[in-house]
Amino acid sequence: MATQQQKATRVRWLILAILFAVTTINYADRSTIGIAGPELTRVLGLTPVQMGYVFSAFSWSYVVAQLPGGWMLDRFGTKIVYFFSIFLWSVFTMLMGTVGFLTGAAALTTLFCLRLAIGAAEAPSFPGNSRLASSWFPTAERGTAAAIFNSAQYFATVLFGPLMGWLVHAHGWESVFYVMGGLGIVMSFFWLKLVYGPKDHPNINKAELDYISAGGALIDLETKDKNAPTAKIDTWSAIRQLLGSRMLLGVYIAQYSINTLTYFFLTWFPIYLVKERHMTILKVGFVAALPALAGFLGGVLGGVISDRLIKRGYSQSKARKIPIVSGMLLAMTMVICNYVDADWLVITVMALAFFGKGIGALGWAVVADTSPKEAGGLSGALFNSFGNTAGITTPIVIGYILQVTGSFAGALVFVGANAAVAILCYVFMVGDIKRFEFKTPVTRA
């Protein structure tokens, strides 16, 4: 009787808070190059195309390492793999500051290689987020959970943008990398101490475990039975079946288009404000935080709206698609910046666009809803591979647009058009959103 009356703990929200904090540092470390970019361009004498390749270096390795990262998550569990991910990307971020001791080709090569290293180290992060969301959160709360950790990409700029802008202004661009890398190393040990799977967490009670399990949480996902035979995934069979699903392929392609907006914001947006709008780097650190704040609020709101729709009886498909399509329509408004001159109006339009992008950034909730239980890490890795290919193409394409036209006008059209592609994918390609099941076995003892 006492067990029946036991009040459920809320440990899952502590796990989500940790995910949010880690992802905030993750994106702050990614955006260090954007904040330091104007000064790096000047000091190293880089052309827009060269800078585009430097910006893209992170995503080359990030994409290549997705499948190995997803395999490691499924094989060894999220806690330990994610710890090494945080620790290593933070060390490599700190080392970025040492590029200041080099010149010419040596500086450029080192800069490029360190960005490659950071990308490879960060590869397990978002698939790990998705696995933990799947294991800790019932379906009706998963949209909010995924939206909150995903919205950290905007909160990173809100929280650290002004700090990084001030660091560059007061202490030089190198200081940004030292400070942010050191913060990440500290966070990696907090992660190791505080994160567990639902069945292993020392503070969860039976009432919460029963509640999340009954709601669809995959509570066994992070629990390893040492006496049970280890099931191994036939990786290539699983990949073929995942890519053969029209639903999943539509979700993957849409994420590429949505991430085009993300990588514009992380890489070229500060330079857009400096070069096209003639702002100082100190001002950019504060001004860029306004669209980021709008993106953060939109990101949280999108998840809340989606979960509310599920609770009101809407299908899972409609509950996910309505915010995504509406948000991408708002994101397309950034093209209006090509036709206005006032700085306040440009920032207002960008804030509206990134508010929309935040609302529509529910891809990780969709992945948590659709990934097969046997290969959650692998499915998340494929999704992230497609999405972060945009991190390769976006900086380079925009670099060439700038070099050819001398203006960001074409770049904004390019980014806005990708929001339209995401809408088309979800409206015409994805179909019903439901958990994917393998048609033939992909596990073996």
RADA-V196015 format. One record per backbone hydrogen bond with DSSP energy under -1.0 kcal/mol. NH is the residue of the N-H (numbers start at 0). CO is the residue of the C=O. Records with the same first field share a line. If there is no record, write none. Layout:
BEGIN
NH->CO ; CO
END
This chain:
BEGIN
4->0
12->9
14->10
15->11
16->12
17->13
18->14
19->15
20->16
21->17
22->18
23->19
24->20
25->21
26->22
27->23
28->24
29->25
30->26
34->30
35->31
39->35
40->36
41->37
42->38
43->39
45->40
50->46
51->47
52->48
53->49
54->50
55->51
56->52
59->55
60->56
61->57
62->58
63->59
64->60
65->62
68->64
69->65
70->66
71->67
72->68
73->69
74->70
75->71
76->72
80->76
81->77
82->78
83->79
84->80
85->81
86->82
87->83
88->84
89->85
90->86
91->87
92->88
93->89
94->90
96->93
97->94
98->95
99->96
100->97
101->98
106->102
107->103
108->104
109->105
110->106
111->107
112->108
113->109
114->110
115->111
116->112
117->113
118->114
119->115
120->116
121->117
124->121
127->123
128->124
129->125
130->126
131->127
132->128
133->129
134->130
135->131
136->132
138->214
140->137
141->137
144->140
145->141
146->142
147->143
148->144
149->145
150->146
152->149
153->150
154->150
155->151
157->153
158->154
159->155
160->156
163->159
164->160
165->161
166->162
167->163
168->164
169->165
170->166
171->167
174->171
177->173
178->174
179->175
180->176
181->177
182->178
183->179
184->180
185->181
186->182
187->183
189->185
190->186
191->187
192->188
193->189
194->190
199->196
200->196
208->204
209->205
210->206
211->207
212->208
213->209
214->210
215->212
216->211
217->133
218->216
220->217
222->219
227->224
231->443
233->441
234->232
237->233
238->234
239->235
240->236
241->237
242->238
243->239
244->241
248->244
249->245
250->246
251->247
252->248
253->249
254->250
255->251
256->252
257->253
258->254
261->257
262->258
263->259
264->260
265->261
266->262
268->263
271->267
272->268
273->269
274->270
275->271
276->271
278->272
283->279
284->280
286->282
287->283
289->286
291->287
292->288
293->289
294->290
295->291
296->292
297->293
298->294
299->295
300->296
301->297
302->298
303->299
304->300
305->301
306->302
307->303
308->304
309->305
310->306
311->307
312->309
313->308
318->314
319->315
320->316
321->317
323->319
324->320
325->321
326->322
327->323
328->324
329->325
330->326
331->327
332->329
333->330
334->331
335->332
336->333
337->334
338->335
345->341
346->342
347->343
348->344
349->345
350->346
351->347
352->348
353->349
354->350
355->351
356->352
357->353
358->354
359->355
360->357
361->359
365->361
366->362
367->363
368->364
369->365
370->366
374->371
378->374
379->375
380->376
381->377
382->378
383->379
384->380
385->381
386->382
387->383
389->386
391->388
392->388
393->389
396->392
397->393
398->394
399->395
400->396
401->397
402->398
403->399
404->400
405->401
411->407
412->408
413->409
414->410
415->411
416->412
417->413
418->414
419->415
420->416
421->417
422->418
423->419
424->420
425->421
426->422
427->423
428->424
429->424
435->369
443->231
END
